[in-house]
Amino acid sequence: MPILPLTRCQFIIPFAAICDAIGAPTEGLLTRFRLPVSLEQTPEHYIPILQAIRFAEAVQRSQGIPDVGFHAARLLQFCHLSEKMRAAIRFAPTLFVALQQLCKWAPLEDTTVSVWLERDDNHVRVCSKVAGTAKVPNLEHSQWLQNVYVMHVVRHFCGPHWVPATMAFEARYEPSRETRSFWQTTRFISGQNSSWIEIPASFLDLPNLASETPAPSHKDDAGPSSHEIVSAVKLMLPSYLNDRIPTVAEIAEMAGISIRSFQRKLSNAGVSYSDLVDGLALKAPPNFCATQMPRSSTSLFLPVTPTPRISLALSDDFPALHRASFVANGGRNSAGPAI
């Protein structure tokens, strides 16, 4: 059955930030792939993940930025996960409990993702796979983010400089030599059944490094699900509240079905597309999210060897402090990957 995989707007913001930093036509590219332009106003809302992947690939190709998924992942921090996910991790007593919570609440980040643990001798693999993306090209852009946010969860228990010994991609993809230089102790493999990172089994009993001890009191309700297209559209439309609402034909194209099939699904659900849009119009504009990822402070995370576009971003128009930090640090962190 056709599904419409969604991801939080938060996870497309770093790609847009890179575009902004090098002076690329960010809004034009977002519009071209039918993505909302006002991403920073709706970081907790959802967009089609396939459109986001196509946007990321367009950024990589048009701006000549190799491994753009890696550079976007360098902007990702623990605070950019959803509020419920952060709470579940912060209050978990051990890493094993935190990983169980990660498996449970992962659909809050990508609505059709499955996350699970696999034992491999004296290691544990934290695996993730997004339903509805089989044979989709360029999945590595999304899988960089998936692997790195799992890494940030592990770092919450073993310290800020930990890196996995192995990182795997479902995509058939090989990181560039420059990208590998940031991960000198990590082995990369591709073409796997899922994307995953490897952690020592001995880590599972590590206590939480955070100071919070009270248990959170949020409800144990299920996360969002986009396994049914009409439900996915309802979940996705609020992200377009401040932009142009997609047409029926555009929604059908995003879902990979015909207009007639989409209208039939709407009819079976007892609604019309205009009903969904009218209901959206009644919603108040969302408040600015305090933990959103700013698109204006990204120079420190750009590649070590600038492309012509990135060199332009490091010109006099770029904030002097960020240029100085970038040059002084070489974009690297001697304690581990600069992410």
N, C-alpha and C positions, 0 to 999 in steps of 0.2 A: 504494500500500500504506500503511495507517495506520502512523504512527510516533508515538513519545512523546518530544517534545523535553524535554531536561533542562537545568537551569542549576545552578551551584554555590550551595550555601546562602549563601555569602558575599555574593551579590548580592541577596538578599532582606533581609539584616540591616539595611541602611540604612533601608529602609521601616519595618521594625519599630522601629528606633531613633527615627524621627520619631514614631511612635505612642507610644512610651514617654515621649518628652520632653514631649508635650502631654497626657499622662494618658489617652490613649485605651485601650480594652480590647484590647490587643495580642493576648493569648493567645486571647481569644474570636474575634477576626477570623482569626487563623491557623488555629484549629480549624475555623471555619466553612468555610474553603477547603481543608480537609484537608491542611494544611501542618504540619510538625513544630514544636513550641513551643520545643524546646531547640536553637535554631539555632546559638547561640554554641559549643555543644559539638561541632558537626559542620560547621564552615565549609567543609571540603573535600569534603563529600558532596554529593549531587545531589537536586534536587526537580523536579517538573514545572513547566516554565516557564509554561505556560498558567495553572496555578493561581496562580503567583506574580504574573502580570500581573493576574489578577482580584482578588487581594489588594491590589495597589497601587492599582487603580482604586477599590476599596472604601474604602481609606484616604483617597484624594483626595475622594471624594464625601461620605463620612460625616463627615469632619473639616473639610471646606471649605478644603482646601489646593490652590490651583491649581498646576499643573505639578509635581506631587509627584515625577515622574521626575527633573526637574531638581534638586530639593532633595536627592533621594537620591544623585544623581550627584556632588553637592558633597561628599559624605562619602567618595567613592571615591578611593583613593590607589594608587600603583603597587604598594605592598607587599601589596595585597589580591588581586592576580593570583595564580594558582597558582604553586607553587615552581618548576616546570619552565619555565613561561613567563617568570618573572622572571629565571631563570638564562640563558635563551636571549637575552633582551634585554640583560642586563647585560654579557654577554661578546661581543656582536656588535660588530665593529670599526667599522661604519658604519650609518647609519640604514637604508639600503637592505637590508642583511643582516638587520637587526632586523625590518623589515617582512616580509621573506621568512619569518623564523621565526614572526612573528605569524600569518601566513597558515597556516603548517603546524600550529601548536599551538593555534589558536583553539578547536578542539573540547574542549580541557581546561576551557574556561570555560563554553561552551554547547555541548552535545554534537552538535547538528545544524547549527551555524553554519558558513557558508562565508565566508572572508575573502579578498579578492583586490585587486589593484592595477589601476587603469585610468589610462592617460595621457590628459590633456586639455590640449593645447597645452603651455604651460610649467608646468603643474601635474600632480600625481598625486592621484588619488582612492583612498583606502583604504576599500573597500566591504565591507559585511557583510550577510548575509541568513540568517535562521534557517529551515530547512526545517520544514514542518509547522505554519506559522503563517499561511498565506495566508488573507486576509480576516478574521483575528482582530482584533477591535476593541482599541483602547487600546495598541497595540504601542509607542507613543512612550515608555512607561515603561521598557521594556527597551532601546529604541534610544538613549535618553539615556545609559544605562550603557555600551552598546557604543561609541558615539562618544567618550565621555569617556575610557574606558580606552585607546582608540587615541591620544587626545590626550596622555595621560600617557606613552605609549611615545615619541611624538615629542619630548616635553619632556625625555626622558632624553638627547637629543642636542642640542637647541637652547635649553635653559634652561627654568626653571620658570614663566615668565610667558607663554609662547607660546600663542596661540589661533588656530584656523583661520579663514581668510577666509570660508569657506562650510561650513555644516553642514546635511546633508540627512537627511530622515526618509522611510522607506518609508511610514509611517503618514500619513494625511491629518490633519495636526495643525499648528496655529499656536501658537507660544509666546506667552504673555501679554506685555503691554507691560512689566510689572515684570521678567519673566524676560529680555526683550530688553535691559533697561537694564543687566544684568550683562554683556552681550555686545555692546557698542556698535560693535565693529568687525567683527562676524560677521553674515553674511547667512544667513537660514534659508529653506530650501525644503522642500516636502513632496510626498507622492504620488509618490515616486521608485521605481525598480525595486528599490532597496536603500537602506540607510542608509549614509552616508559622510561623511567629512571630507576637506577639500582641503588639500594641502600643496604648497609650491613645489617643482618638480622639482630645483632647485638644492640643496635640503636633503638629497637622497639620499646625497651624499658626505660629509655631516657626520660627524665622528668621535664616538665615544662619550665622554660627559663623565664617566662613572664611572671610578674608579681601577683596577678589576679588569682584569687582562690575561690570566691563564691561561684556557685553554679549558676549559669544563665537561666532565666525563667521564661524564654520564648516558647511558643507553642510548637508541638511536634507535628506540624502540618507538612504536607508534601510540597516539594518545590514545583516550579512551573514545568509544564510538559508541552512540547509541540509535536507530539506523535500524531495528533489529529489536526489537519490543516486549518480548519475553522478556528480552533482554539489557538493555534499558533498565530493566525492573523490578528485575533483579538489581542494577543500578548504583544505583537509587533507594532501595531498601529500607533500607540502612544508616542513612540520615538519620532514619529513624523508630525507630531502635533504643531511644531513651530516651522514646519517646512511643507513642501507640496506633498499631499496625500497620494500614494500610488493608485493608479487606475486598476480596474478589474483585470485588464489584460496584463499589466505589469505584475500584479500579484500572482496570476496564473503562471507567468513566465518564471518568476522566482521559485515557485513550487514545482516547476517542471511538468505541469499538466495543461490541458487545453482550457480555454475560457469556459466552454460548455461543462467540462468536468468540475471546474471550480464552482460554477453557479449551481450545479446539481448538489454539490456538497453543502453549499449554503442553504439550499432549499431543504435538504434532508435535516439540517440543523434548525430549521424553522426561522431563519433570518435572511435578509438580503444584505448585499454589500453596503447599500445606502444606510441600512439600519446600523451597521457597525460604525460607519463614518459619522452618522448623526450622534450616536452615543459618545464617540470620541470628542466631538465638538463641545459636549457639556462638561468635559473635564477641565479643571483649572490647570494653567501652566505649571509644570513641576518646579519645585524649589531647587536652587543650586546645591549640588552635593559637596560637602566639605572635604570628602576624600577623593574627589575626582582628580584625574591626572592632567595637569596643565599642559597646554600645547606650546607654551612660550618659553620653556626652560629646558631645552633639549640638547644644547651644543655639546655638553660633556659626554653625551652618549653616542656621538656620531663616529663613523669609522676612523681608524688611525690614519690611513692614507686617504686624504680627501679626494673625491671625484671633482671634476670642474664645478658641478652644481654645489657641492659641499664647500669647496673653496670659496665660492661666492657667498655662502652663508656665513663664512668666517671673516667676511670683509668688514669694513667700518660700520655697516648697518647692523652687525651682530653685536649683542651686549659685550662690552670689553671684559667684564669679569668672567663671563663664560668662555670667551676666547682664551683668556689667560689660563684658566683652569684646564682647558682642553690641551693647550700646548705644554703646560707644566707636567701634566700627568700622562701625556701621550695616549690618553684614552684607556689606560690600563690600570690594573690594581694588582700590586705584587703579591697580595694575599690570595688571589684567586680571580676568576672572571669579573670584569668590572660591570656587574649587574646587581 
